Amino acid sequence: MAIDPRWEEIFRIRAWGKYPPEEFIRFMAANFYRHPRRHEVKVFEAGFGTGANLWYAAREGFTVNGLEGSHAGCELACARLDVEVPGWRAHGADLRVGDICACLPWPDDSFDAVLDSDAATCNAHEEAKALYGELHRVAKPGGKLYVRTPAAGTWGEGTGTPQGRGQWQCAEGPFAGTGVVRFTTEDDLRDLLAAWRIETVEEVSRSMGNRQHVVREWVVGAAKD
């Protein structure tokens, strides 16, 4: 899928996406906080935006890598890391601009943790499934996957223009104006992650508009056997 150019403008004009979600912090803490040499833990994120998750991981001492479709997002992420996490590049950290729906430019078995935090949702079901397959390829044996993605039933689904399987260019809700978004059922989620051994599936939700609307997201933890 072609990279949506609107994200260049979104990342440059919005003071948005600065801090990671609590669920990601819990994922990292549960799986990697006890590692005696954190810089040896290599974390990769597909579609890292302005780098909130990787900023947090780098501050905690982990080595961060990522691929982002927006030049603006990558520039902002690197600039923030340079200022707030001196030496973050010391152990081979590498943030690049590129298409997450193409073959990832890293070798097999490279990373201890691989992430998709609301990035694959911008792509069609089969494209996202291929991405999760690529994340499986670049994860080390025993490596962990963290996924956060909009669930079916979220405000915005069914508004605007349908674009394909679960996909909408939303006219309402938090995804309005951000291009095509895919809302995922639990059955679709399990198909998307067929290459992985799913360990946990949680649902987080919040209300908006004085409790008039609900935003639901899946949070999934999985492992590469």
C-alpha positions as a Markdown table, in Angstrom:
| # | Residue | x | y | z |
|---|---|---|---|---|
| 1 | Met | 0.0 | 0.0 | 0.0 |
| 2 | Ala | 1.3 | 3.5 | -0.8 |
| 3 | Ile | 2.3 | 5.5 | 2.2 |
| 4 | Asp | -0.4 | 8.1 | 3.0 |
| 5 | Pro | 1.2 | 11.5 | 2.7 |
| 6 | Arg | -1.3 | 13.1 | 5.1 |
| 7 | Trp | 0.8 | 11.8 | 8.0 |
| 8 | Glu | 3.6 | 14.2 | 7.1 |
| 9 | Glu | 1.3 | 17.1 | 8.0 |
| 10 | Ile | -0.4 | 15.3 | 10.9 |
| 11 | Phe | 3.0 | 14.7 | 12.7 |
| 12 | Arg | 4.3 | 18.2 | 12.0 |
| 13 | Ile | 1.2 | 20.1 | 13.2 |
| 14 | Arg | -0.1 | 18.1 | 16.1 |
| 15 | Ala | 1.5 | 17.9 | 19.6 |
| 16 | Trp | 0.4 | 14.3 | 19.7 |
| 17 | Gly | 1.8 | 10.9 | 20.5 |
| 18 | Lys | 4.4 | 11.9 | 23.0 |
| 19 | Tyr | 4.0 | 9.2 | 25.7 |
| 20 | Pro | 3.4 | 5.4 | 25.4 |
| 21 | Pro | 0.2 | 3.7 | 26.6 |
| 22 | Glu | 0.2 | 2.0 | 30.0 |
| 23 | Glu | -0.3 | -1.4 | 28.4 |
| 24 | Phe | 2.9 | -1.2 | 26.5 |
| 25 | Ile | 4.8 | -0.3 | 29.7 |
| 26 | Arg | 3.3 | -3.4 | 31.3 |
| 27 | Phe | 4.4 | -5.5 | 28.4 |
| 28 | Met | 8.0 | -4.4 | 28.6 |
| 29 | Ala | 8.1 | -4.6 | 32.3 |
| 30 | Ala | 6.7 | -8.2 | 32.4 |
| 31 | Asn | 9.0 | -9.5 | 29.7 |
| 32 | Phe | 12.2 | -7.6 | 29.9 |
| 33 | Tyr | 12.8 | -5.5 | 33.0 |
| 34 | Arg | 14.7 | -8.3 | 34.7 |
| 35 | His | 17.3 | -8.6 | 31.9 |
| 36 | Pro | 20.7 | -7.9 | 33.5 |
| 37 | Arg | 22.0 | -6.0 | 30.4 |
| 38 | Arg | 19.1 | -4.1 | 28.9 |
| 39 | His | 21.0 | -2.8 | 25.9 |
| 40 | Glu | 21.2 | -6.4 | 24.7 |
| 41 | Val | 17.4 | -6.4 | 24.4 |
| 42 | Lys | 16.5 | -5.3 | 20.9 |
| 43 | Val | 13.1 | -3.7 | 20.3 |
| 44 | Phe | 11.6 | -3.1 | 16.9 |
| 45 | Glu | 8.4 | -1.1 | 16.0 |
| 46 | Ala | 6.7 | -1.1 | 12.7 |
| 47 | Gly | 5.1 | 2.4 | 12.0 |
| 48 | Phe | 6.5 | 4.1 | 15.1 |
| 49 | Gly | 5.0 | 7.5 | 14.4 |
| 50 | Thr | 6.8 | 10.2 | 16.4 |
| 51 | Gly | 8.4 | 7.5 | 18.6 |
| 52 | Ala | 6.6 | 7.5 | 21.9 |
| 53 | Asn | 7.0 | 3.8 | 22.5 |
| 54 | Leu | 10.7 | 3.7 | 21.4 |
| 55 | Trp | 11.5 | 6.9 | 23.4 |
| 56 | Tyr | 10.3 | 5.1 | 26.5 |
| 57 | Ala | 12.1 | 1.8 | 25.6 |
| 58 | Ala | 15.4 | 3.8 | 25.0 |
| 59 | Arg | 15.0 | 5.6 | 28.3 |
| 60 | Glu | 14.7 | 2.3 | 30.0 |
| 61 | Gly | 18.0 | 1.2 | 28.5 |
| 62 | Phe | 16.8 | -1.0 | 25.6 |
| 63 | Thr | 18.2 | -0.8 | 22.1 |
| 64 | Val | 15.5 | 0.5 | 19.7 |
| 65 | Asn | 14.9 | 0.0 | 16.0 |
| 66 | Gly | 12.0 | 0.9 | 13.8 |
| 67 | Leu | 10.5 | 1.6 | 10.4 |
| 68 | Glu | 8.2 | 4.6 | 9.8 |
| 69 | Gly | 6.5 | 5.7 | 6.6 |
| 70 | Ser | 6.6 | 9.4 | 7.5 |
| 71 | His | 9.8 | 11.4 | 7.2 |
| 72 | Ala | 8.4 | 13.9 | 9.6 |
| 73 | Gly | 7.6 | 11.2 | 12.2 |
| 74 | Cys | 11.1 | 9.7 | 12.0 |
| 75 | Glu | 12.8 | 13.1 | 12.2 |
| 76 | Leu | 10.8 | 14.1 | 15.3 |
| 77 | Ala | 11.5 | 10.7 | 16.9 |
| 78 | Cys | 15.2 | 10.9 | 16.3 |
| 79 | Ala | 15.4 | 14.6 | 17.4 |
| 80 | Arg | 13.7 | 13.8 | 20.7 |
| 81 | Leu | 15.9 | 10.8 | 21.4 |
| 82 | Asp | 19.0 | 12.9 | 20.7 |
| 83 | Val | 18.0 | 15.5 | 23.2 |
| 84 | Glu | 16.4 | 13.3 | 25.9 |
| 85 | Val | 18.2 | 10.0 | 25.7 |
| 86 | Pro | 21.9 | 10.8 | 25.0 |
| 87 | Gly | 23.8 | 7.8 | 23.7 |
| 88 | Trp | 20.7 | 6.0 | 22.5 |
| 89 | Arg | 22.5 | 5.0 | 19.3 |
| 90 | Ala | 25.5 | 3.4 | 21.1 |
| 91 | His | 24.4 | -0.2 | 20.7 |
| 92 | Gly | 23.2 | -0.2 | 17.1 |
| 93 | Ala | 19.8 | 1.5 | 17.4 |
| 94 | Asp | 18.4 | 2.3 | 14.0 |
| 95 | Leu | 15.3 | 4.2 | 13.0 |
| 96 | Arg | 14.5 | 4.3 | 9.3 |
| 97 | Val | 11.9 | 5.7 | 6.8 |
| 98 | Gly | 10.2 | 3.0 | 4.7 |
| 99 | Asp | 7.1 | 1.0 | 3.9 |
| 100 | Ile | 6.1 | -1.4 | 6.6 |
| 101 | Cys | 4.1 | -3.4 | 4.0 |
| 102 | Ala | 7.2 | -4.3 | 2.1 |
| 103 | Cys | 9.8 | -6.9 | 3.3 |
| 104 | Leu | 11.4 | -5.5 | 6.4 |
| 105 | Pro | 15.1 | -4.6 | 5.7 |
| 106 | Trp | 16.4 | -6.6 | 8.7 |
| 107 | Pro | 17.6 | -10.2 | 8.8 |
| 108 | Asp | 15.8 | -13.2 | 10.4 |
| 109 | Asp | 15.9 | -13.6 | 14.2 |
| 110 | Ser | 17.0 | -10.0 | 14.9 |
| 111 | Phe | 14.7 | -8.7 | 17.7 |
| 112 | Asp | 13.6 | -9.7 | 21.2 |
| 113 | Ala | 10.4 | -7.6 | 21.0 |
| 114 | Val | 8.4 | -6.5 | 17.9 |
| 115 | Leu | 5.6 | -4.0 | 18.1 |
| 116 | Asp | 2.6 | -2.8 | 16.2 |
| 117 | Ser | 0.8 | 0.0 | 18.0 |
| 118 | Asp | -2.0 | 1.3 | 15.8 |
| 119 | Ala | 0.0 | 1.1 | 12.6 |
| 120 | Ala | -1.1 | -2.0 | 10.8 |
| 121 | Thr | -4.7 | -0.7 | 11.1 |
| 122 | Cys | -4.0 | 1.7 | 8.3 |
| 123 | Asn | -3.6 | -1.2 | 5.9 |
| 124 | Ala | -5.9 | -3.9 | 4.5 |
| 125 | His | -6.4 | -7.2 | 6.2 |
| 126 | Glu | -4.1 | -9.2 | 3.9 |
| 127 | Glu | -1.4 | -6.5 | 4.0 |
| 128 | Ala | -1.5 | -6.5 | 7.8 |
| 129 | Lys | -1.3 | -10.3 | 7.9 |
| 130 | Ala | 1.8 | -10.1 | 5.8 |
| 131 | Leu | 3.3 | -7.5 | 8.1 |
| 132 | Tyr | 2.7 | -9.7 | 11.1 |
| 133 | Gly | 4.4 | -12.5 | 9.2 |
| 134 | Glu | 7.4 | -10.3 | 8.6 |
| 135 | Leu | 7.5 | -9.3 | 12.3 |
| 136 | His | 7.5 | -13.1 | 13.1 |
| 137 | Arg | 10.4 | -13.5 | 10.7 |
| 138 | Val | 12.6 | -10.8 | 12.3 |
| 139 | Ala | 11.7 | -11.8 | 15.9 |
| 140 | Lys | 14.2 | -14.1 | 17.6 |
| 141 | Pro | 13.0 | -17.6 | 18.7 |
| 142 | Gly | 11.1 | -16.9 | 21.9 |
| 143 | Gly | 10.7 | -13.2 | 21.0 |
| 144 | Lys | 7.6 | -11.3 | 22.0 |
| 145 | Leu | 5.0 | -9.4 | 20.0 |
| 146 | Tyr | 2.9 | -6.5 | 21.2 |
| 147 | Val | -0.1 | -5.4 | 19.2 |
| 148 | Arg | -2.6 | -2.6 | 19.9 |
| 149 | Thr | -5.3 | -2.1 | 17.2 |
| 150 | Pro | -8.8 | -0.7 | 17.0 |
| 151 | Ala | -11.6 | -3.2 | 17.7 |
| 152 | Ala | -14.9 | -3.6 | 15.8 |
| 153 | Gly | -17.5 | -1.5 | 17.5 |
| 154 | Thr | -15.3 | 1.6 | 17.9 |
| 155 | Trp | -16.7 | 5.0 | 17.3 |
| 156 | Gly | -16.2 | 5.8 | 13.6 |
| 157 | Glu | -16.7 | 2.4 | 12.2 |
| 158 | Gly | -19.7 | 2.5 | 9.8 |
| 159 | Thr | -19.3 | 6.3 | 9.2 |
| 160 | Gly | -17.9 | 7.9 | 6.1 |
| 161 | Thr | -16.8 | 5.7 | 3.2 |
| 162 | Pro | -16.2 | 1.9 | 3.3 |
| 163 | Gln | -12.9 | 0.8 | 1.9 |
| 164 | Gly | -12.7 | -2.9 | 2.2 |
| 165 | Arg | -12.8 | -5.7 | 4.9 |
| 166 | Gly | -13.4 | -3.8 | 8.1 |
| 167 | Gln | -12.0 | -0.6 | 6.6 |
| 168 | Trp | -13.5 | 2.9 | 6.8 |
| 169 | Gln | -12.5 | 6.4 | 5.9 |
| 170 | Cys | -14.2 | 7.7 | 9.0 |
| 171 | Ala | -16.4 | 10.7 | 9.1 |
| 172 | Glu | -16.7 | 10.7 | 12.9 |
| 173 | Gly | -14.7 | 9.7 | 15.9 |
| 174 | Pro | -11.0 | 9.8 | 16.8 |
| 175 | Phe | -9.9 | 8.4 | 13.4 |
| 176 | Ala | -11.7 | 11.0 | 11.3 |
| 177 | Gly | -9.2 | 12.8 | 9.0 |
| 178 | Thr | -6.5 | 10.2 | 9.4 |
| 179 | Gly | -7.2 | 8.2 | 6.2 |
| 180 | Val | -8.3 | 4.6 | 6.0 |
| 181 | Val | -8.7 | 2.7 | 9.3 |
| 182 | Arg | -9.4 | -1.0 | 9.7 |
| 183 | Phe | -11.6 | -2.2 | 12.7 |
| 184 | Thr | -10.8 | -5.8 | 13.7 |
| 185 | Thr | -13.1 | -8.5 | 15.1 |
| 186 | Glu | -11.6 | -11.1 | 17.4 |
| 187 | Asp | -11.9 | -13.8 | 14.6 |
| 188 | Asp | -10.0 | -11.5 | 12.2 |
| 189 | Leu | -7.4 | -10.8 | 14.9 |
| 190 | Arg | -6.6 | -14.5 | 15.3 |
| 191 | Asp | -6.3 | -14.9 | 11.5 |
| 192 | Leu | -4.0 | -11.9 | 11.3 |
| 193 | Leu | -1.7 | -13.4 | 14.0 |
| 194 | Ala | -1.8 | -17.0 | 12.6 |
| 195 | Ala | 2.0 | -17.2 | 12.6 |
| 196 | Trp | 2.2 | -16.4 | 16.3 |
| 197 | Arg | 1.4 | -18.2 | 19.5 |
| 198 | Ile | -1.1 | -15.8 | 21.1 |
| 199 | Glu | -0.6 | -15.5 | 24.9 |
| 200 | Thr | -3.0 | -12.8 | 26.0 |
| 201 | Val | -5.9 | -11.0 | 24.4 |
| 202 | Glu | -7.2 | -8.0 | 26.3 |
| 203 | Glu | -9.7 | -5.3 | 25.4 |
| 204 | Val | -9.3 | -1.7 | 26.6 |
| 205 | Ser | -11.9 | 0.9 | 26.1 |
| 206 | Arg | -12.7 | 4.5 | 26.9 |
| 207 | Ser | -15.7 | 6.7 | 26.4 |
| 208 | Met | -15.7 | 10.0 | 24.5 |
| 209 | Gly | -18.2 | 12.9 | 24.1 |
| 210 | Asn | -19.4 | 12.8 | 27.7 |
| 211 | Arg | -20.0 | 9.0 | 27.4 |
| 212 | Gln | -21.9 | 9.2 | 24.1 |
| 213 | His | -19.3 | 7.1 | 22.2 |
| 214 | Val | -16.9 | 4.3 | 23.0 |
| 215 | Val | -13.4 | 3.6 | 21.6 |
| 216 | Arg | -12.3 | -0.1 | 21.9 |
| 217 | Glu | -8.9 | -1.5 | 21.2 |
| 218 | Trp | -7.4 | -5.0 | 21.3 |
| 219 | Val | -4.1 | -5.4 | 23.2 |
| 220 | Val | -2.4 | -8.6 | 22.3 |
| 221 | Gly | 0.7 | -10.3 | 23.6 |
| 222 | Ala | 2.2 | -13.2 | 21.6 |
| 223 | Ala | 5.4 | -15.3 | 21.2 |
| 224 | Lys | 7.4 | -16.8 | 18.5 |
| 225 | Asp | 8.0 | -20.5 | 19.1 |
